[in-house]
Amino acid sequence: MMKYTLKNIADIIKASKLKASDSTMEISQVLIDSRNISKKKNTIFFALVGKIHDGHKFIPELIKEGVSNFVVSDKKLATKDFPTANFIFVEDTLVALQAFAKYHRAQFHIPVLGITGSNGKTIVKEWLHQLMYEDVNIIRSPKSFNSQVGVPLSVLGLNKQHQLAIFEAGISESDEMAALKGMIEPEIGILTNIGTAHDENFFNHNQKAGEKLRLFTDVDTLIYCRDHKVVYQTLYQAGLLEKIKTFSWGETEEANLRITAIQKKQNKTKISAVLKGKELAIEIPFIDNASIENAMHAWSFLIHQAYSQSVIEKRMKLLNPVAMRLEMKEGINSCAIINDYYNSDLKSLEIALDFLNQQTQHPKKTVILSDILQSGKNAEDLYTEVAKMLMQKGVTRLIGIGKDISSQADLFDIEKHFFDTTSDFLANYNLGFIQNETILLKGARVYAFETISKELQQKNHETVLEINLSALVHNLNYFRNKLDKDTKIMAMLKAFSYGSGSYEIAHLLEYHKIDYIAVAYVDEGIELRKAGIKTPIMIMNPEAEGLAAAIKYKLEPEIYNFRILEQLIEAIPENESIKIHIKIDTGMHRLGFEENDIASLIKTVKKHPKIHIQSVFSHLVGSDDAKHDAFTKKQILLLEKIKEQFNKAFDKDIDSHILNSSGIIRFNEHQMDMVRLGIGLYGVSSEKETQKELMQVGTLKTIVSQIKEIEKGESIGYDRKGKASKKMRIATIPIGYADGFFRAFSNGIGHCFINNKRVPIVGNICMDMCMLDITDLQVKEGDEVIIFSDGEQINTLAKAIDTIPYELLTNISRRVKRVYFYD
Ligand SMILES: *Cc1c(COP(=O)(O)O)cnc(C)c1O
């Protein structure tokens, strides 16, 4: 960003009040997420007010961190409590941020390409960057920053060095595009396609297309696919075809760039087309239809930019896949590895460093970084900035790979090692030096960091459980939106977070400001504390030997009977106190005090002022099933009654809670002070409507190890249970009952998916393997096999063997590696 003074900004965003000791203070960075501070002094924080978070809440914390400039909308904000800080008051902070971006955009007169559509926006943008970065200095939306908040942040990154801008615009509700258009003001447009994402908020396809087109009402040229009927009709109806120039591609006669043939080979596709009577062709190293569509958009843009066909052909062949996700894996020597090695530029480095910085499970952090290509800055400026970022984000060791970064070695003030090439590094650096750390791999494509990743990664068993962290956050927000603003959420992380992994999930939830975490045992709580988790933790099954440790690590035991209460009283040291949660048995008849225990319980606790009751709670036995609704209500009433007894006795309002995931959906009016969210967080619900809204968190997958032809009459597997009634093809996959794939799935009871086709199990499931019937399918060795990838599949599998999704998820063995990623 270029520099503005506080006064400038106040004027631009039409502030109602500016309270500043020095209004000429220069601002060079905008911040909206209190967790991502890098520079402090010249930063301005926009306190955005969202459905879930209110940015104003973080102001005291930010001031402590050294941020001193704020755009706020809360008129009651007690600014006198913060005498050193500067405040700009506006009606709406998001509108202000957008107005600022719009103003900033108007200062530039370079070509701006705006991309919208349902799919492919990010890939087209990244591919155009791959195709053109050698010739022009391009600014583009980082990752997929395309929302009402992402677009202004992208646009504010514009500076004098940029020669071309590529910004994505994404809308999820109608009426959102006008604001985005005001900020992007594209001169050229690409409409990728209109699919079904976010359909529920749109009237129909045409309305959606119409809304998207508002981005393009003033463009010079719009690029689109002529074969897409809805797109064409809407363009026609909106009168745009007369108003603006268009460039279309497609198979129809009318397309400007008319496709004449698409030939798919082993791993590449040749696309032939005619442009103004001339025959042309490109070849891309992909064979899927989405890639062909994305490549056609990119090709059209290059033609529009007057690229020669020979350059286009040469570069199209070299297109790289775009990593859409930041991935975290278990590494050797107790390390965690974050892979982000498809591109390297300052903005994406910053995003990756933020992610690294948020990881607290290891004390040390290493970054392996290649030369940053095409930054438009000279090496010294560039690496000065990189060095600053590494310091600010708490990186402890840098391994620099490439001639440029090596030449600037002196700029880095941390442990550092430099190598000219990736193979130099692998040949000369002892990886044993990296122990118990989090490692970020960040390199330009040409440095082939995947070879480093292979060395650092734990040698994986091919069966993995992929955990989509973005989906988990989506599910959390889904439930948050169902709750009153003040209702707290306790996330249930028992049983290794329903199979998904404890630390990673706890960490993510802490980042998203969860109120409470619950685990089953003291050891699990200690593990989380040792990994840096600070959120309050409830322990559901405290055991006598663990109580002293629980106190030491500030864990909060659930107290369910007098025996454990006495043990606790014994265990509290002289100068300590402890918070506890009282479990009431309202009908489960498992653990908990009963109604007639309460008076005596209260008496005992009152004698021990070191014990603080944090909450009183109970658990529902059948909240997901209407036939138990009367019983559920009885449970709720009983807890409410008992809670009153506590309130009276202690003369304060003690929290109470009873709802689990399906309780939140079905008994929403009984939220009390907190809810306990379990399986819903992981994307599974017994409620059909809810299931549709949730995103799957875990995908259990493996690959085909071997394929065999079996003659009619032969048998397959142990005890000859599988029988070939005809000539068969079978595939063996490396997952068995020891991985948690129940033996009950044997002989066609269970199934997997290959290329979206359901494939039955043949024969008995073995300890480490099982066999699939692929007789009628096109499958080869090495192909991916999905055991489950959505809630419905988990529900179906569970039903097939008469169990519940909870049991399937929590049985996935620890030897199945968990791989975490963000979408
Ligand atoms: C597991 C558990 C929950 C969460 O239940 P879900 O159905 O998974 O939401 C809530 N409370 C207690 C006491 C639990 O043991």
The ligand as an ORCA input file, in Angstrom:
! r2SCAN-3c Opt
* xyz 0 1
  C     -19.918    -36.631     23.876
  C     -20.656    -35.732     24.718
  C     -21.311    -34.609     24.174
  C     -21.397    -34.328     22.700
  O     -22.397    -35.095     22.083
  P     -22.643    -35.020     20.498
  O     -23.862    -35.818     20.291
  O     -21.456    -35.629     19.870
  O     -22.799    -33.594     20.186
  C     -21.901    -33.718     25.042
  N     -21.864    -33.930     26.381
  C     -21.261    -34.999     26.941
  C     -21.264    -35.162     28.421
  C     -20.643    -35.933     26.131
  O     -20.049    -36.988     26.673
*
